[in-house]
């Protein structure tokens, strides 16, 4: 057991990256993720690691492209409006097959929206917010400790698949204080990054290496042509879907299954406890990977006759993936950002409100 102390989710981002061997952070201030950048600004320079406050989110993501091309474990973090500014380079990162990690601490939208909590970036994160139909690996923590742990997994999966990985947090998880025990996690060995650009003097074979997003008839290194690139990406996406689906659940014998991620997953767990105390056969299901999404697991639950209640702090985004998994085999209900006890109330989605909806769906 290592040292244990109180920390907020945004600080857990830093500790997880540190233990994953991250060497560089590039970022630009934006609420509610400023504590992430503050952590790196304090901790990285004394360790000889890089902290750089970029002049904009666009600059930060392009700096990340450069570090990834050199094979360096590097990351950035942002919130929703900043995420929008990064989308062109996100597409280029996928084209160039560069591993990197992006932390997105969601807030309300659309547009500048508000600095209040929200879960409104699901679709742009899981479906690719830029052009070209690429896929991001997306991990969704539901606690401070899991934020730390999933940061390490994100770096591992990014390197394993040579693909951007996103840790999708929210303002509640990011600013909630809980116990944290930071420590390095063990993963399977990965091959050396023999594709990385390190300068000829830094490469044993002194071979020329090219990384970039090609145009026209220029080859796509290391692929022979555009079709070869698409075939490689397709194989990669299929392998992710076959090997990297992660979720947790407590729904044995449940007639109503609540599906949620992030802070609403924590609230849903408590709501299920309250519903069970009232004799309702309720359970919960939490996707940990939002891409690849656990479609098959939801389909199996639909086949045994479950009803579903999707809870997310938006007008409905993950609910679309739940519908795809259920494939019309069971009813799907939704509780979102407009959930409230009274006409005057609007804010967090609390367990008591979710429990009310569970009982309504059960009836």
Buried (B, 14 or more C-beta within 10 A) or exposed (E): EEEEEEBBBBBBBBBBBBBBBBBBBBBBBBBBBBBBBBBBBEBBEEEEBBBBBBEEBBBBBBBBBBBBBBBBBBBBBBBBBBBBBBBBBBBBBBBBBBBBBBBBBBBBBEEEBEBBBBBBBBBBBBBBBBEEEBBBBBBBBBBBBBBBBBBBBBBBBBBBBBBBBBBBBBBBBBBBEBEBBBBEBEBEEEEEBEBBBBEEEEBEEEEEBBBBBBEEEEEBBEBEEBEEBBEBBEEBBEEBBEEBBBBEBBBEEBBBBBBBBBBBBBBBBBBBBBBBEEEBBBBBBBBBBBBBBBBEBBBEBBEEEBBBBBBBBBEBBBBBBBBEBBEEBBEBBBBBBEBEEEEEEEEBBBBEBBBBBBBEBBE
